[in-house]
Amino acid sequence: MTTTSNRLRRRGAMLFGGLGSVVGFLAFVEFTSGVLQGYYTPLLTDLARHLGVNDADVNWLEGSQLMLSALVVPALSKLGDQVGHRMVLIWSTAVTLAASIALVVAPEFWISLVAWALQGFYVVWLPLEIALIYVRASAREEHQENQEHQENQEDPAPDRGTPGPAALTRRAAALLVGALEVGAIAGALAAGALVDTMDVQAVLAVPAIVVGLCLVAIILGVEETPGVSPANFRLRDFDLPGLAWVTLALVLIMGALFVVRGTGMAPDRPGLWLAVLMLGAGAAALRRFVAVERAHPDPLIDVRMFTDPALWPVFATAGLFGVSVLGAQAPLSTFARTDPGVYGYGLGTTGFQTSLIIGIYLISMVIGALLLPTVSRWTTPRLALLFASLAVAVGFALFLPFHETIGQVIANMVVVGLGSGALVASLPAAAAAAAPPEQTGVATGLTNSVKTVGGAVASCVFGLALATTAFAGAPDAASAGLVEGGTAGSFSGYVTVWIVCSLTALVSAVLLLFVPKRAFA
């Protein structure tokens, strides 16, 4: 046992330059993040029944969390640079833990909606971890060089067995992302297996336990970023006005969609005009946010990058891609769980069968990401991304004629997953390559934020599309004109989801033609 342990330590030192234990603890953090991302998707129909709402309403859970995530990543990432990445990692994990516990005991849908949104704080974990590893690796290299100088060594050279900061960060990032994917697959399979045999409330307690262990791992195994102290933080230097304006804008836009959900879209409904006013106010707040960010010396979001001719096609592609990769998760899960014997559509799968479909989809995403370099060499990087976007478009289009059996849905999801995996892996790199050298990190973060906003808006819109009352009765209930009712989303709503996801992927393929060549270097 001791020999094996020593061998693992030597291997970790060779790969991660003495930071092996930290990377190991952070890998567990990302495994937890993956569990959160994969665990709830097979449970959405059961969660809707538990909360007493329709399937369409779970889209609002996804939308609220994605919208908060779009705000959390830039704000907390910047705060981590100023007060310490470990400290912000602990804060965000504590909020995620509290939200996970609240989901277990929440008595009403509205409380679950707030808790679900706050649980989205976990999205900042990976950016904080990457920054922490890079800064610590750089500090370690600088310390070693200073020691060599003090020992009067001529022409000191770094230990060839120890990777430099950039190489170490790349290796660590690959391990962290791998742990995230493993966690997502494990979470989906575990949730599907548990929900068929346990009470929903007990099943919901599992993520809270895992996040609690994650918080302990961070406190015990992760040290603070060198050279960063909360004492050096000055609140006046933080872009609070920008954060306030963008928050107001997104809340107004989301609120308008929520008003439409509650009152309908008929012209004679007062809710429609209230929603229009809220959208207008949201647009005005967004315009004010842009003005504030342009004037701020250290803005929360560098809005000038959205006017860069080399970057706007990448950002637009990321936003459109978010529609399918993030916004369509809930509808795909609830469609699979819908009983065709009652509603005339759906697959009627159990929780475990749904988790298998999701697991196969996640595996196909991993394969798509791994195949991207090979396809790029065979063709060109631009064509590889075009093929990926077209795969997403074709996969969702296949749902229109083929959605009646589990095999058909899995085949569609594999096609979508291959394309989605390639896009997930390549869009941040394309943004970093297209951006000026001093703004690569900002461009990469904005790509993720824009994708998240696209998914958030899509989740809300899809919720409206699915909210059309479904028919409760035999498979021919709709044609028979039976009484409307039931809890499933409408079939026309699912068709809308598939069409929108297919069309946005096609537009993404067109936009990729405008991305400059240097983004594919």
N, C-alpha and C positions, 0 to 999 in steps of 0.2 A: 504494500500500500504506500509506504514511504517513498519507494523508488518511483512508483507511478506519479506521486504528487510532485516529486522533485523534477521529473521529466516534464510534467505539465508546466511547472514554473519556468523552467529553462525555455520551453517552447513559447510561453507567453512573453518572456523577456525579449526573445529574438524577434517576435512579431510586433510587440507593442512597446519596446524600449523601456521596460520597467514600470509601465502603466497597466500591466496585464490585469491586476486585481481591480483597478478602477473600471477598466473596460468591461470586465466580467460583471460587476455590479450594475453598470449602465445597460449591459445586454439584458439583464433581468428587468430593468425598467422598461426597455423597449418590448420585451416579451409581454409585459403587463399592458403596454399600449396596444399591442396586437390583439390581446385578449379582449380589451374593451371595444376594439373596432370590429371584431368578428363575432363576439358573443351574443350581442343583442339582435342581430339581423334575423336569425331563425325564430326569434321569440316575438316578433312584432305583432303577429296576429293574436298570440296568447296575451301579450301585454295590452292590446286594445280591448280584449274581452275583460281582462282584469280591471282595467280602468273604466269600463263601461262606455267606450267610444267606438266609432266605426273605423274600419281599416284605413280610410282616407286620412283620418286625423293623425296617424302615426307619422305621416310625412311632415307634420308640423314639429314633431320632436326632432327629426333629422334637420329640418330647416333652421330651427332655433339654435341648435348646437353648432351647425356649420357657420351661421352668421356670427356667433360669438367667437368662434375659432378664428375667423378672419380678423377680428379685432385683437384677440389675445396674442397671436404670433408676433406681429411687429412691435406691440407695446411691451410685452414681457421679454422679448429677445433684447430689445434696447435696454430695458431695465436690468437685465442680467449682466450686460457689459458694464453697468455703472455700480451696482451694489453686490454683484457676485452671482455666478451662474448656479452654484450649489444652493444658495439661499432662495433664489427664485424657483429652482427646481423643487425645493421643499415646500414652498408656499403653494405652488401650482398643484403638487401632489396632495397636499392637505385639503385644498378646495375640491379636487377630484374625489378624494375619499369621502368627504362630507356629502357631496352630491350623490355618490354611489350608495351611501347609507340612506339618504333621503328617498331614493328611488325604491328602496325596499319597503319603507313605511308610509310612502305618500298615499294619502287616502283619496285624492282627487286628481283629475287629469291636469289641472292648472299647476298644482304643486309639482307633479312629474315633469311638466314642461319646463319649469324653472330649473329643477334639479338636472334634467337632461342637458339643458344648455350649459349649466355650470360645470358639468362633467367634461365638457369640451376643453377645459384647461389643459388636458393631457397632450393636446396637439403641440404645445410648446416644448415638450420634453426633448424631442430629437434635435431641434436647433440649439437648445441650451447644452445638450451633451456634446455635440460636435464642437461648439465654441469652447467648452471646458477642456476637451481633450487637446484641441489645437494649442490653446494658451498654455496648458500645462506641459505639453511636449516642447513648445518653444522655450519655456522657462527652464526646463530640464536641460535642453541642448545648450542654452546660454550658460547655465551653471557649470556644465562639464567643460565648456571652452574656457571659462574663467579659472577653473581648477588646473587645467593644463598649462595655462599661462603662468599661474603661480608656481608651478613646478619647473618653470624655465625650460619647457620643451620647445625646441625650434620647430617652426612650421607645424604646429599641432594640427592633427587631422582627426575628425570624429571617428569613433569606433565603427568600423564597417559592419559589425554585427547589429548595430542599432539603427533603425530607420530614422530619417529626418522627420520634422514635424508634419510636412505635407503628406509624405508617404504613410506615416503612422496614422494620420487622421483618415486617409482613404481606406486603409485596412480596417480601422475601427468602425468607420461608417458602414462598410460592407457587412461586418459582423452584426452591427446594431440593426440594420435593415433586415438582415436574415433572421435575427431573433424576432423582429416585429412580424414578419410573414409567418414564422412558425407559430407565434402567439395567436395570430388571426385565425389560422387554420385550426389550431387546437381549441380556441375559444368557440368557433362555430360548431365543431363536432361535439364538444362537451355540452354546449347549450342544447343542441338538438337531442342528445341522448338523455339529458336530465329532464327536459320539459315534458317528455312523454311518461315519466315515472314519478315526478315530484310536483308539489304545489308551486305555482308561479312565484309566489313570494319567496319561497326557499331558494328557487333557482336564481332569483335576482340578488340573493345575498352573496353568491359566489364571487362576482366581480369586486364587491366591497372588501372581501377577505383578501383577494389577490392585491388590490391597491394598498391595503393596510400593510401587507408584507413588503410591498414596493417602497413605501415610505420608510419602513425600518431599514431596508437595504440602503437607501440613500443616506440616511442619518449615520449609519454605522460604517458604510464602505466608501463614501465619496468625500473627498476633501475639497475645500473651497479653492476657487481660481486664484493663483498667485497674483499678488499685487493689486487685488481688488478689495475694497472695503466700503461698507455702507457709510462710513464717516466721510468719504469723499463725494457722496451723492448730494447734489443740490437740486431741490425740486424745481426751482425756477429754470433750470437748464432742460428739463424734460418738456416735451411738446404736449402739454396738457390741453391747450386750445385745439390743436389738431385732433387729438383723441376725442375731445368732447363733440366737435362738429361731425366727425365721421360716425361716431356712435349715434348722434341724433339723426343723421341722414338714414342710416341703416334701420334704426328703430321705426322711423316714420314709414319707410318703404315696406318693411315687414308688417307693421301695424295695418297699413292699407290693405295688404293681401289678407290679413286676418279678418278685417272688417268685411271684406267681400265674402270670405268663407262663412261668416256668421249670418249675413243678411242677403246674400245672393247678388246677381248682377242685373236684375231687371231695372230698367230706367226709372220705374216708379218707386223704387226702394230708396229711402233716404240714405241708407248705408253706402250705396254706390257713389253718391256725390260726396259723402264724407271721405271715402277712399280716394276719390280723385283729388280732393283738397290735400289729403295727407301725402299723396304722391307728389303733388306740386311743391309742398313744403319740404319734402325729402330731397327733391331735385335742387331747391334753393339752398338747403343746408349743405348739400354736396358741392355746389358751386362755391359756397363760402369756405368750405374745407379746402378746396383747391387753392383759393386765394391765400388762406392762412399758411398752407404748406409752402407755397412759393416764396413767402416772405420770411419764413422761419430759417435760421442759420443751420439748424440740425433737425429737419422735419421727421415726423414719425414715418411718413411715406413720401419718397421723392417723386412727386407727381410729374416732374419734367420728363421722367423716363417713359411715360405713356405717350409722349409726343415724338419720341425718338423713332425715326422711320425704320431703324433696324430692330426695334424692340416691340413696337405695338402689335405686329402680327403674331409674335410669340405670346404676348399677354392675351390677345384676343383668342388665340387657339386654346390657351390654357383655360380661359373662362368657359368657352364652349365645351371643352372636354369635361369640365367639372359637371356639366349638366348630366352626362351619362354616367361617369365613374362615381359620382357622389349622389346626385339627385335621384337616380333610378334604383338605388339599393332597396329602399323600403317597398316600392311598388312590385319589384321582382319577387321579394319575399312573400308579400301578402297575396300576390297572384298564385304562387305555388300552393299556399295554404287554403285557398278558396275551394270549397266543395263543389265540383261540377254537377253533382246530383241535386244540389239545391239551387244553384244559380245558373247552371248551363255553361259555365266556363271555369277555368282554373284547373289545378291538378289534384287537389285534395290530399296533399302530402302530409305526413306526420312531421313533427319537429325534427326528428333525426334525418328523415329523407330530405327535408329542406336544407339542413346543415350540410349534407353530402353534396347537394347541388352548389351551395355556396363554397364549400371546400374545393370542389373541382374548378370552379370559377377562379378562386384565388391561386390555385396551382397553375392554371393556364396563364394567369398574369405573370407569375414568376418565370414561366417558360418564355413568354413573350419578351420579358426584359432581358433574359439571357440570350435569346436569339437575335436581338437587335444588332449587336456588333457584327455577327456573321452575315446577316442580311445586308448590312451597310457595306461590308467589304465586297459582297457579290454584286451589289448594284451601286448605289450612292447613299450617303446619309439622308439626303432629302427624299429620295424615292422610298427609303425604308420607312420614314415617318408618314409619307403619303399612303403607303400600303397599310400601315398601322391604323391611320384614320379611316381608311376605306374598310378595313376589317371591322371596326366598330360600327360603321354605317351599315354594312351588309349584315352583321350579326343581329342588330336590332330590326332591320327590315325583314329578316327571316321570321321574326315573331309574328308578323302579320298573317302569313299562311300556315306557319308551323308553331302551334302553341298548345296542342291538345294532349300530348303525352310527355312524360318525364324525359324520355330519350330526345325528343325534339327540342325541349327547352335546354337540356344540357348541351346539345350540339350548338345551339345558338349562343349559349353562354361561353362556350370554349372559344368560338370565333371572336366574340366581344372581348374576352379576357386576353387573348393573344395580342390584339391591337392595343388594349388598354395598358397592359404591362409594358409594352414598348414605349408608349407615350409617357407613362409615369416616369420611366427611367430616363427619357431623353429630353423632355421639355425643360427641366431646370438647367441641364447642361447647355442646351441651345440658348437659353436666356443669358447664362453666364458668358458664353462665347460671343454673343452679339453685343453685350454691354461693354462700356469702357473698362479698362483693367481695374480702376479704383472703385468700381461699382458692381463687381460680379456678385458679391454676397447679397447686396440689396436687390439686384435683379432676380436672383434665385428665389429669395424670400417673397418677392412680389408675385412671381409666377405661382407659388403655392397659395398666396392670399387670393389672387384673382380666381384661381380654380375653385377655391373654397366658396367665394361669393357666388360664382356661377352655380355651384351645387346647392347652395342655400336657397337662392331664388327659384331654381328648378324644383326643389323639394316642395316649396310653398305652392308653386303653380300646379305641380302634379297633384298636390293635395286637393286643390280646387277642382281639377279635372276628375279626380276619382270620387269626389263628394256627391256627384249625381247619384241619387238614390238607386240602389241595385234592386233587382227583382228577387223576391224570395219565393221559391216554388220549384217546380220541376224544370228540367233543361229547356223546355219550350215555354217557360212562363212568360217571357217577353212577348212572344208572338201570340200567346193566348190572351194577353191583356189582363193578367192577374194583378191583384193588389200589390202595389210597390211597397218595399220595406227591406229589412235585413241590414246586415252590418258590413257586408263586403263592398269593395269599391266597384264602380260601374265598369262594365266591359268597354264602353266607349272611352272611358278614362284611361284604361290600360292601353288601348289602341293609340290614344293621344300620346302617352308616354313613349311608346315604341317609335312612333313617327317623329316626334320631336328629337329624340336621341339620335335617330338615324340622320335626320336633316342637319343637326348641329355638327355631327361628325363629318358630313360631306362639306359643310362650310369650312370646317377646320382644315380639311384637305386642300381646299382652294387657298386659304390664307397661308398655308405653308409654302405656296409658290412665291409669296412676297417676302419670305424670310431671307435675309442676305446670306451669301455663301459662307461668310466667316462664322456664322452660327453653327455650321455643320462641319467645322474643321476638326 
